[in-house]
């Protein structure tokens, strides 16, 4: 069963409470999403480290319940 956008957002905010999260269903099938995540926790982290933090927040659901997720991450702009 595919994940819904609300569940993806909830999992990310659970691990990154300050995050601004925007989820887009790219195909309307509940299987292919884009996530835009802005969090102060990303400051000083490489893009790879930022993405790893988001994947950790999803608790192993990538590749199973969540088929595809295009990520854009960044710390807040000062």
Biopython code that builds the backbone (N, CA, C, O; Angstrom):
import numpy as np
from Bio.PDB.StructureBuilder import StructureBuilder

atoms = [
    (1, "UNK", "N", (0.840, -1.188, 0.000)),
    (1, "UNK", "CA", (0.000, 0.000, 0.000)),
    (1, "UNK", "C", (0.884, 1.251, 0.000)),
    (1, "UNK", "O", (1.782, 1.364, 0.835)),
    (2, "UNK", "N", (0.650, 2.180, -0.910)),
    (2, "UNK", "CA", (1.462, 3.394, -0.986)),
    (2, "UNK", "C", (1.251, 4.300, 0.228)),
    (2, "UNK", "O", (0.232, 4.217, 0.915)),
    (3, "UNK", "N", (2.225, 5.156, 0.473)),
    (3, "UNK", "CA", (2.124, 6.143, 1.551)),
    (3, "UNK", "C", (1.406, 7.375, 1.023)),
    (3, "UNK", "O", (1.466, 7.675, -0.170)),
    (4, "UNK", "N", (0.731, 8.085, 1.913)),
    (4, "UNK", "CA", (0.149, 9.350, 1.489)),
    (4, "UNK", "C", (1.072, 10.494, 1.905)),
    (4, "UNK", "O", (1.938, 10.322, 2.762)),
    (5, "UNK", "N", (0.883, 11.639, 1.303)),
    (5, "UNK", "CA", (1.749, 12.799, 1.534)),
    (5, "UNK", "C", (1.749, 13.216, 3.003)),
    (5, "UNK", "O", (2.786, 13.619, 3.529)),
    (6, "UNK", "N", (0.620, 13.127, 3.659)),
    (6, "UNK", "CA", (0.528, 13.506, 5.062)),
    (6, "UNK", "C", (1.403, 12.650, 5.954)),
    (6, "UNK", "O", (1.997, 13.152, 6.907)),
    (7, "UNK", "N", (1.488, 11.368, 5.658)),
    (7, "UNK", "CA", (2.322, 10.453, 6.435)),
    (7, "UNK", "C", (3.805, 10.763, 6.231)),
    (7, "UNK", "O", (4.586, 10.719, 7.181)),
    (8, "UNK", "N", (4.190, 11.076, 4.998)),
    (8, "UNK", "CA", (5.581, 11.445, 4.713)),
    (8, "UNK", "C", (5.942, 12.699, 5.503)),
    (8, "UNK", "O", (6.984, 12.751, 6.157)),
    (9, "UNK", "N", (5.085, 13.698, 5.440)),
    (9, "UNK", "CA", (5.336, 14.947, 6.164)),
    (9, "UNK", "C", (5.417, 14.696, 7.671)),
    (9, "UNK", "O", (6.293, 15.242, 8.342)),
    (10, "UNK", "N", (4.517, 13.881, 8.203)),
    (10, "UNK", "CA", (4.502, 13.603, 9.641)),
    (10, "UNK", "C", (5.810, 12.942, 10.089)),
    (10, "UNK", "O", (6.372, 13.320, 11.117)),
    (11, "UNK", "N", (6.291, 11.968, 9.331)),
    (11, "UNK", "CA", (7.525, 11.280, 9.687)),
    (11, "UNK", "C", (8.724, 12.224, 9.663)),
    (11, "UNK", "O", (9.584, 12.169, 10.542)),
    (12, "UNK", "N", (8.773, 13.085, 8.659)),
    (12, "UNK", "CA", (9.892, 14.037, 8.566)),
    (12, "UNK", "C", (9.849, 15.004, 9.745)),
    (12, "UNK", "O", (10.876, 15.255, 10.376)),
    (13, "UNK", "N", (8.668, 15.550, 10.048)),
    (13, "UNK", "CA", (8.551, 16.522, 11.142)),
    (13, "UNK", "C", (8.767, 15.877, 12.513)),
    (13, "UNK", "O", (9.149, 16.553, 13.468)),
    (14, "UNK", "N", (8.524, 14.582, 12.603)),
    (14, "UNK", "CA", (8.767, 13.862, 13.851)),
    (14, "UNK", "C", (10.258, 13.896, 14.189)),
    (14, "UNK", "O", (10.625, 14.042, 15.355)),
    (15, "UNK", "N", (11.110, 13.763, 13.182)),
    (15, "UNK", "CA", (12.561, 13.767, 13.386)),
    (15, "UNK", "C", (13.179, 15.156, 13.261)),
    (15, "UNK", "O", (14.219, 15.432, 13.858)),
    (16, "UNK", "N", (12.545, 16.016, 12.496)),
    (16, "UNK", "CA", (13.040, 17.384, 12.273)),
    (16, "UNK", "C", (11.898, 18.353, 12.598)),
    (16, "UNK", "O", (11.278, 18.903, 11.687)),
    (17, "UNK", "N", (11.614, 18.567, 13.893)),
    (17, "UNK", "CA", (10.423, 19.334, 14.294)),
    (17, "UNK", "C", (10.325, 20.747, 13.722)),
    (17, "UNK", "O", (9.224, 21.265, 13.535)),
    (18, "UNK", "N", (11.475, 21.375, 13.441)),
    (18, "UNK", "CA", (11.442, 22.743, 12.920)),
    (18, "UNK", "C", (11.259, 22.793, 11.405)),
    (18, "UNK", "O", (11.152, 23.876, 10.829)),
    (19, "UNK", "N", (11.223, 21.634, 10.762)),
    (19, "UNK", "CA", (11.250, 21.581, 9.296)),
    (19, "UNK", "C", (10.012, 22.199, 8.659)),
    (19, "UNK", "O", (8.886, 22.041, 9.132)),
    (20, "UNK", "N", (10.271, 22.904, 7.572)),
    (20, "UNK", "CA", (9.207, 23.324, 6.660)),
    (20, "UNK", "C", (9.199, 22.250, 5.576)),
    (20, "UNK", "O", (10.201, 22.048, 4.890)),
    (21, "UNK", "N", (8.077, 21.569, 5.425)),
    (21, "UNK", "CA", (7.998, 20.435, 4.499)),
    (21, "UNK", "C", (6.888, 20.675, 3.487)),
    (21, "UNK", "O", (5.760, 21.018, 3.843)),
    (22, "UNK", "N", (7.232, 20.486, 2.220)),
    (22, "UNK", "CA", (6.229, 20.555, 1.156)),
    (22, "UNK", "C", (6.349, 19.270, 0.350)),
    (22, "UNK", "O", (7.426, 18.937, -0.144)),
    (23, "UNK", "N", (5.259, 18.564, 0.221)),
    (23, "UNK", "CA", (5.237, 17.291, -0.499)),
    (23, "UNK", "C", (4.375, 17.438, -1.750)),
    (23, "UNK", "O", (3.271, 17.979, -1.692)),
    (24, "UNK", "N", (4.883, 16.957, -2.867)),
    (24, "UNK", "CA", (4.125, 16.963, -4.119)),
    (24, "UNK", "C", (3.995, 15.531, -4.623)),
    (24, "UNK", "O", (4.982, 14.797, -4.669)),
    (25, "UNK", "N", (2.793, 15.130, -4.998)),
    (25, "UNK", "CA", (2.568, 13.828, -5.628)),
    (25, "UNK", "C", (2.808, 14.042, -7.123)),
    (25, "UNK", "O", (1.995, 14.667, -7.804)),
    (26, "UNK", "N", (3.913, 13.529, -7.619)),
    (26, "UNK", "CA", (4.350, 13.844, -8.977)),
    (26, "UNK", "C", (3.488, 13.221, -10.067)),
    (26, "UNK", "O", (3.361, 13.789, -11.152)),
    (27, "UNK", "N", (2.895, 12.062, -9.794)),
    (27, "UNK", "CA", (2.115, 11.376, -10.830)),
    (27, "UNK", "C", (0.658, 11.183, -10.448)),
    (27, "UNK", "O", (-0.138, 10.696, -11.250)),
    (28, "UNK", "N", (0.309, 11.563, -9.231)),
    (28, "UNK", "CA", (-1.059, 11.362, -8.787)),
    (28, "UNK", "C", (-1.359, 9.917, -8.418)),
    (28, "UNK", "O", (-2.519, 9.532, -8.271)),
    (29, "UNK", "N", (-0.288, 9.106, -8.266)),
    (29, "UNK", "CA", (-0.487, 7.689, -7.980)),
    (29, "UNK", "C", (-0.152, 7.302, -6.541)),
    (29, "UNK", "O", (-0.263, 6.133, -6.172)),
    (30, "UNK", "N", (0.262, 8.284, -5.721)),
    (30, "UNK", "CA", (0.624, 7.994, -4.340)),
    (30, "UNK", "C", (1.897, 7.183, -4.214)),
    (30, "UNK", "O", (2.161, 6.604, -3.161)),
    (31, "UNK", "N", (2.687, 7.134, -5.269)),
    (31, "UNK", "CA", (3.899, 6.317, -5.282)),
    (31, "UNK", "C", (5.159, 7.107, -5.646)),
    (31, "UNK", "O", (6.274, 6.667, -5.364)),
    (32, "UNK", "N", (4.982, 8.258, -6.265)),
    (32, "UNK", "CA", (6.112, 9.075, -6.729)),
    (32, "UNK", "C", (5.948, 10.496, -6.196)),
    (32, "UNK", "O", (5.067, 11.238, -6.630)),
    (33, "UNK", "N", (6.806, 10.861, -5.254)),
    (33, "UNK", "CA", (6.691, 12.157, -4.592)),
    (33, "UNK", "C", (7.958, 12.985, -4.755)),
    (33, "UNK", "O", (9.037, 12.464, -5.037)),
    (34, "UNK", "N", (7.793, 14.281, -4.571)),
    (34, "UNK", "CA", (8.913, 15.200, -4.403)),
    (34, "UNK", "C", (8.727, 15.838, -3.034)),
    (34, "UNK", "O", (7.613, 16.207, -2.663)),
    (35, "UNK", "N", (9.806, 15.966, -2.291)),
    (35, "UNK", "CA", (9.761, 16.602, -0.978)),
    (35, "UNK", "C", (10.757, 17.748, -0.949)),
    (35, "UNK", "O", (11.916, 17.595, -1.335)),
    (36, "UNK", "N", (10.288, 18.891, -0.488)),
    (36, "UNK", "CA", (11.127, 20.066, -0.290)),
    (36, "UNK", "C", (11.179, 20.274, 1.214)),
    (36, "UNK", "O", (10.153, 20.538, 1.842)),
    (37, "UNK", "N", (12.372, 20.156, 1.797)),
    (37, "UNK", "CA", (12.518, 20.207, 3.248)),
    (37, "UNK", "C", (13.554, 21.262, 3.612)),
    (37, "UNK", "O", (14.686, 21.233, 3.130)),
    (38, "UNK", "N", (13.148, 22.193, 4.472)),
    (38, "UNK", "CA", (14.041, 23.235, 4.980)),
    (38, "UNK", "C", (14.104, 23.068, 6.491)),
    (38, "UNK", "O", (13.073, 23.069, 7.164)),
    (39, "UNK", "N", (15.320, 22.925, 7.029)),
    (39, "UNK", "CA", (15.480, 22.727, 8.472)),
    (39, "UNK", "C", (16.814, 23.304, 8.936)),
    (39, "UNK", "O", (17.823, 23.190, 8.239)),
    (40, "UNK", "N", (16.813, 23.917, 10.106)),
    (40, "UNK", "CA", (18.052, 24.422, 10.704)),
    (40, "UNK", "C", (19.014, 23.275, 11.003)),
    (40, "UNK", "O", (20.223, 23.490, 11.084)),
    (41, "UNK", "N", (18.497, 22.069, 11.166)),
    (41, "UNK", "CA", (19.349, 20.902, 11.431)),
    (41, "UNK", "C", (20.285, 20.614, 10.257)),
    (41, "UNK", "O", (21.266, 19.889, 10.421)),
    (42, "UNK", "N", (20.001, 21.163, 9.089)),
    (42, "UNK", "CA", (20.833, 20.944, 7.902)),
    (42, "UNK", "C", (22.048, 21.874, 7.847)),
    (42, "UNK", "O", (22.941, 21.664, 7.026)),
    (43, "UNK", "N", (22.098, 22.892, 8.701)),
    (43, "UNK", "CA", (23.223, 23.839, 8.670)),
    (43, "UNK", "C", (24.541, 23.100, 8.871)),
    (43, "UNK", "O", (24.681, 22.291, 9.788)),
    (44, "UNK", "N", (25.498, 23.389, 8.003)),
    (44, "UNK", "CA", (26.812, 22.784, 8.088)),
    (44, "UNK", "C", (26.891, 21.360, 7.565)),
    (44, "UNK", "O", (27.953, 20.740, 7.621)),
    (45, "UNK", "N", (25.798, 20.839, 7.064)),
    (45, "UNK", "CA", (25.754, 19.471, 6.535)),
    (45, "UNK", "C", (25.826, 19.506, 5.008)),
    (45, "UNK", "O", (25.316, 20.427, 4.370)),
    (46, "UNK", "N", (26.464, 18.493, 4.439)),
    (46, "UNK", "CA", (26.485, 18.373, 2.977)),
    (46, "UNK", "C", (25.096, 17.977, 2.496)),
    (46, "UNK", "O", (24.254, 17.562, 3.291)),
    (47, "UNK", "N", (24.862, 18.104, 1.217)),
    (47, "UNK", "CA", (23.580, 17.711, 0.634)),
    (47, "UNK", "C", (23.315, 16.220, 0.896)),
    (47, "UNK", "O", (22.189, 15.831, 1.206)),
    (48, "UNK", "N", (24.347, 15.403, 0.769)),
    (48, "UNK", "CA", (24.198, 13.962, 1.017)),
    (48, "UNK", "C", (23.784, 13.719, 2.472)),
    (48, "UNK", "O", (22.895, 12.909, 2.732)),
    (49, "UNK", "N", (24.413, 14.406, 3.410)),
    (49, "UNK", "CA", (24.060, 14.253, 4.822)),
    (49, "UNK", "C", (22.624, 14.710, 5.085)),
    (49, "UNK", "O", (21.904, 14.085, 5.864)),
    (50, "UNK", "N", (22.216, 15.788, 4.443)),
    (50, "UNK", "CA", (20.843, 16.278, 4.591)),
    (50, "UNK", "C", (19.855, 15.223, 4.108)),
    (50, "UNK", "O", (18.862, 14.944, 4.780)),
    (51, "UNK", "N", (20.126, 14.641, 2.949)),
    (51, "UNK", "CA", (19.233, 13.626, 2.389)),
    (51, "UNK", "C", (19.215, 12.387, 3.284)),
    (51, "UNK", "O", (18.161, 11.780, 3.475)),
    (52, "UNK", "N", (20.364, 12.009, 3.832)),
    (52, "UNK", "CA", (20.413, 10.865, 4.736)),
    (52, "UNK", "C", (19.534, 11.107, 5.966)),
    (52, "UNK", "O", (18.884, 10.184, 6.457)),
    (53, "UNK", "N", (19.514, 12.338, 6.459)),
    (53, "UNK", "CA", (18.679, 12.668, 7.616)),
    (53, "UNK", "C", (17.202, 12.470, 7.286)),
    (53, "UNK", "O", (16.443, 11.960, 8.110)),
    (54, "UNK", "N", (16.796, 12.872, 6.088)),
    (54, "UNK", "CA", (15.402, 12.699, 5.679)),
    (54, "UNK", "C", (15.088, 11.218, 5.505)),
    (54, "UNK", "O", (14.036, 10.756, 5.947)),
    (55, "UNK", "N", (15.983, 10.468, 4.868)),
    (55, "UNK", "CA", (15.748, 9.033, 4.693)),
    (55, "UNK", "C", (15.644, 8.324, 6.039)),
    (55, "UNK", "O", (14.821, 7.421, 6.200)),
    (56, "UNK", "N", (16.474, 8.724, 7.015)),
    (56, "UNK", "CA", (16.387, 8.141, 8.355)),
    (56, "UNK", "C", (15.025, 8.436, 8.979)),
    (56, "UNK", "O", (14.454, 7.589, 9.665)),
    (57, "UNK", "N", (14.511, 9.634, 8.738)),
    (57, "UNK", "CA", (13.206, 10.011, 9.279)),
    (57, "UNK", "C", (12.093, 9.123, 8.721)),
    (57, "UNK", "O", (11.075, 8.913, 9.381)),
    (58, "UNK", "N", (12.284, 8.607, 7.518)),
    (58, "UNK", "CA", (11.262, 7.774, 6.873)),
    (58, "UNK", "C", (11.295, 6.329, 7.360)),
    (58, "UNK", "O", (10.488, 5.508, 6.925)),
    (59, "UNK", "N", (12.218, 6.018, 8.252)),
    (59, "UNK", "CA", (12.257, 4.739, 8.982)),
    (59, "UNK", "C", (12.158, 3.506, 8.085)),
    (59, "UNK", "O", (11.358, 2.605, 8.338)),
    (60, "UNK", "N", (12.977, 3.479, 7.040)),
    (60, "UNK", "CA", (13.054, 2.284, 6.206)),
    (60, "UNK", "C", (11.929, 2.085, 5.209)),
    (60, "UNK", "O", (11.827, 1.021, 4.598)),
    (61, "UNK", "N", (11.092, 3.077, 5.036)),
    (61, "UNK", "CA", (9.957, 2.907, 4.109)),
    (61, "UNK", "C", (10.326, 3.152, 2.644)),
    (61, "UNK", "O", (9.567, 2.800, 1.741)),
    (62, "UNK", "N", (11.503, 3.762, 2.411)),
    (62, "UNK", "CA", (11.934, 3.983, 1.026)),
    (62, "UNK", "C", (12.145, 2.641, 0.344)),
    (62, "UNK", "O", (12.759, 1.736, 0.907)),
    (63, "UNK", "N", (11.635, 2.522, -0.862)),
    (63, "UNK", "CA", (11.786, 1.294, -1.625)),
    (63, "UNK", "C", (10.700, 0.278, -1.321)),
    (63, "UNK", "O", (10.576, -0.722, -2.027)),
    (64, "UNK", "N", (9.916, 0.515, -0.287)),
    (64, "UNK", "CA", (8.805, -0.368, 0.054)),
    (64, "UNK", "C", (7.505, 0.374, -0.133)),
    (64, "UNK", "O", (6.975, 0.463, -1.241)),
    (65, "UNK", "N", (6.990, 0.914, 0.975)),
    (65, "UNK", "CA", (5.745, 1.696, 0.909)),
    (65, "UNK", "C", (5.917, 2.951, 0.066)),
    (65, "UNK", "O", (4.978, 3.415, -0.581)),
    (66, "UNK", "N", (7.126, 3.489, 0.084)),
    (66, "UNK", "CA", (7.425, 4.720, -0.661)),
    (66, "UNK", "C", (8.372, 4.360, -1.790)),
    (66, "UNK", "O", (9.552, 4.093, -1.563)),
    (67, "UNK", "N", (7.850, 4.354, -3.002)),
    (67, "UNK", "CA", (8.615, 3.887, -4.164)),
    (67, "UNK", "C", (9.672, 4.896, -4.611)),
    (67, "UNK", "O", (10.827, 4.524, -4.821)),
    (68, "UNK", "N", (9.293, 6.164, -4.758)),
    (68, "UNK", "CA", (10.224, 7.156, -5.289)),
    (68, "UNK", "C", (10.013, 8.495, -4.588)),
    (68, "UNK", "O", (8.884, 8.951, -4.403)),
    (69, "UNK", "N", (11.134, 9.111, -4.204)),
    (69, "UNK", "CA", (11.078, 10.415, -3.539)),
    (69, "UNK", "C", (12.215, 11.279, -4.054)),
    (69, "UNK", "O", (13.386, 10.988, -3.809)),
    (70, "UNK", "N", (11.872, 12.337, -4.763)),
    (70, "UNK", "CA", (12.860, 13.315, -5.212)),
    (70, "UNK", "C", (12.998, 14.340, -4.088)),
    (70, "UNK", "O", (12.016, 14.960, -3.681)),
    (71, "UNK", "N", (14.221, 14.513, -3.590)),
    (71, "UNK", "CA", (14.445, 15.391, -2.445)),
    (71, "UNK", "C", (15.138, 16.679, -2.822)),
    (71, "UNK", "O", (16.076, 16.688, -3.619)),
    (72, "UNK", "N", (14.668, 17.765, -2.242)),
    (72, "UNK", "CA", (15.377, 19.045, -2.254)),
    (72, "UNK", "C", (15.445, 19.475, -0.807)),
    (72, "UNK", "O", (14.413, 19.639, -0.157)),
    (73, "UNK", "N", (16.651, 19.660, -0.295)),
    (73, "UNK", "CA", (16.828, 20.032, 1.103)),
    (73, "UNK", "C", (17.727, 21.246, 1.205)),
    (73, "UNK", "O", (18.567, 21.494, 0.340)),
    (74, "UNK", "N", (17.534, 22.009, 2.289)),
    (74, "UNK", "CA", (18.394, 23.163, 2.542)),
    (74, "UNK", "C", (18.164, 23.672, 3.946)),
    (74, "UNK", "O", (17.106, 23.452, 4.535)),
    (75, "UNK", "N", (19.184, 24.371, 4.493)),
    (75, "UNK", "CA", (18.944, 25.080, 5.746)),
    (75, "UNK", "C", (18.172, 26.359, 5.435)),
    (75, "UNK", "O", (18.127, 26.780, 4.279)),
    (76, "UNK", "N", (17.565, 26.984, 6.441)),
    (76, "UNK", "CA", (16.843, 28.240, 6.183)),
    (76, "UNK", "C", (17.805, 29.324, 5.688)),
    (76, "UNK", "O", (18.978, 29.348, 6.061)),
    (77, "UNK", "N", (17.300, 30.198, 4.863)),
    (77, "UNK", "CA", (18.082, 31.352, 4.419)),
    (77, "UNK", "C", (18.101, 32.397, 5.518)),
    (77, "UNK", "O", (17.058, 32.718, 6.087)),
    (78, "UNK", "N", (19.274, 32.929, 5.821)),
    (78, "UNK", "CA", (19.366, 33.956, 6.876)),
    (78, "UNK", "C", (18.894, 35.295, 6.402)),
    (78, "UNK", "O", (18.908, 36.260, 7.166)),
]
sb = StructureBuilder()
sb.init_structure("model")
sb.init_model(0)
sb.init_chain("A")
sb.init_seg("    ")
for serial, (resi, resn, name, xyz) in enumerate(atoms, 1):
    if name == "N":
        sb.init_residue(resn, " ", resi, " ")
    sb.init_atom(name, np.array(xyz, "f"), 0.0, 1.0, " ", f" {name:<3s}", serial, name[0])
structure = sb.get_structure()
